[in-house]
Amino acid sequence: MIWSVQRLEVAGKAELAERVAWVSKDVGDGLGYDIESFEAGGQRIFIEVKTTKGPINTPFFLTENERRVAAEKADAYRLYRLFNFGTKPRIFVVPGPLDDNLTLAPIIYRARFSGGPRTRC
């Protein structure tokens, strides 16, 4: 969150910097993003942060909710990919929608019986 505030302060937008919110901490982790912030022009943006100690190409997990919210927010969504954390931290930004910019592979499904179980004991 600090880099989002600093970016706005450097741009001379202290009033916007004061309105940046760490929503995953203050509200909860189910919104599909971690931070509500702003572009220097005042447009609201929604930031999801993914961090790894590994290099830039380290795969990471993304929830279906995060993917869906990125699609809904479209150009207002950003994924901040923080890598080399703990040694020489670096960051790059992936704009939404994420389906346009990432290769996504489903690895887990929620399963339930439709119409009741059909098993034999």
C-alpha positions as CSV (number, residue, x, y, z in Angstrom):
1,M,0.0,0.0,0.0
2,I,2.9,2.3,0.7
3,W,4.0,2.5,-2.9
4,S,0.4,3.5,-4.0
5,V,0.4,6.4,-1.4
6,Q,4.0,7.5,-2.4
7,R,3.1,7.4,-6.1
8,L,0.2,9.9,-5.5
9,E,2.3,12.1,-3.1
10,V,5.1,12.4,-5.7
11,A,2.4,13.3,-8.3
12,G,1.3,16.1,-6.0
13,K,-2.0,14.4,-5.1
14,A,-1.8,14.3,-1.3
15,E,-5.7,14.5,-1.1
16,L,-6.0,11.3,-3.1
17,A,-3.1,9.6,-1.2
18,E,-5.0,10.2,2.1
19,R,-8.0,8.3,0.6
20,V,-6.0,5.1,-0.3
21,A,-7.5,2.2,1.7
22,W,-6.1,-1.3,2.5
23,V,-9.5,-2.9,2.2
24,S,-8.4,-6.5,2.6
25,K,-7.2,-5.6,6.1
26,D,-10.0,-3.2,7.1
27,V,-13.0,-4.8,5.4
28,G,-11.9,-8.4,4.7
29,D,-10.3,-10.5,2.1
30,G,-13.3,-11.4,-0.1
31,L,-13.6,-8.3,-2.3
32,G,-11.3,-9.6,-5.0
33,Y,-8.6,-6.9,-4.4
34,D,-6.5,-5.7,-1.6
35,I,-6.2,-1.9,-2.1
36,E,-8.5,0.9,-3.3
37,S,-6.4,3.6,-4.7
38,F,-6.4,6.3,-7.5
39,E,-4.6,7.3,-10.6
40,A,-3.1,10.8,-10.5
41,G,-6.1,12.0,-12.6
42,G,-8.5,10.9,-9.9
43,Q,-9.8,7.6,-11.4
44,R,-10.4,4.9,-8.8
45,I,-8.3,1.8,-9.2
46,F,-8.5,-1.6,-7.5
47,I,-5.2,-3.4,-6.7
48,E,-4.6,-7.0,-5.9
49,V,-1.1,-7.8,-4.6
50,K,0.7,-11.1,-5.2
51,T,4.1,-11.6,-3.6
52,T,6.8,-14.2,-3.9
53,K,10.4,-14.6,-2.8
54,G,11.0,-16.2,-6.1
55,P,11.9,-14.7,-9.5
56,I,9.6,-12.9,-11.9
57,N,8.3,-16.0,-13.6
58,T,7.3,-17.8,-10.4
59,P,3.7,-19.0,-10.8
60,F,1.1,-17.7,-8.3
61,F,-2.4,-18.5,-7.2
62,L,-5.4,-16.4,-8.2
63,T,-8.9,-17.1,-6.9
64,E,-12.0,-17.2,-9.1
65,N,-13.3,-14.2,-7.2
66,E,-10.1,-12.2,-8.0
67,R,-10.4,-13.2,-11.7
68,R,-14.1,-12.3,-11.8
69,V,-13.6,-9.0,-10.1
70,A,-10.8,-8.1,-12.4
71,A,-13.1,-8.8,-15.4
72,E,-15.8,-6.6,-13.8
73,K,-13.5,-3.8,-13.0
74,A,-11.7,-4.1,-16.3
75,D,-9.4,-1.1,-16.9
76,A,-9.7,0.0,-13.3
77,Y,-8.1,-3.3,-12.0
78,R,-4.4,-3.8,-11.4
79,L,-2.5,-6.8,-10.2
80,Y,0.8,-5.8,-8.6
81,R,3.2,-8.6,-8.8
82,L,5.9,-8.3,-6.2
83,F,8.8,-10.7,-6.7
84,N,12.3,-11.3,-5.2
85,F,10.8,-10.3,-1.9
86,G,13.3,-10.5,0.9
87,T,16.4,-10.0,-1.3
88,K,15.9,-7.3,-4.0
89,P,12.2,-6.7,-4.2
90,R,10.8,-5.7,-7.6
91,I,7.3,-5.0,-8.9
92,F,5.5,-5.0,-12.1
93,V,1.8,-4.2,-12.9
94,V,-0.6,-6.4,-14.8
95,P,-3.7,-4.5,-15.9
96,G,-7.1,-6.0,-15.9
97,P,-8.9,-7.9,-17.1
98,L,-6.5,-10.6,-16.1
99,D,-7.7,-13.1,-18.7
100,D,-6.3,-10.8,-21.4
101,N,-2.8,-10.8,-19.8
102,L,-2.2,-14.1,-18.0
103,T,-2.3,-17.7,-18.8
104,L,-4.8,-19.1,-16.3
105,A,-5.1,-22.8,-15.5
106,P,-7.8,-24.1,-13.2
107,I,-6.3,-26.4,-10.5
108,I,-9.1,-26.8,-8.0
109,Y,-12.9,-27.1,-8.3
110,R,-15.7,-26.9,-5.8
111,A,-17.8,-30.1,-6.1
112,R,-21.3,-31.0,-4.9
113,F,-23.8,-33.6,-5.7
114,S,-26.5,-32.5,-8.2
115,G,-29.7,-34.3,-7.3
116,G,-28.2,-36.3,-4.5
117,P,-25.3,-38.8,-4.3
118,R,-25.3,-41.8,-6.7
119,T,-22.8,-44.0,-4.9
120,R,-22.8,-47.6,-3.8
121,C,-21.5,-48.8,-0.5
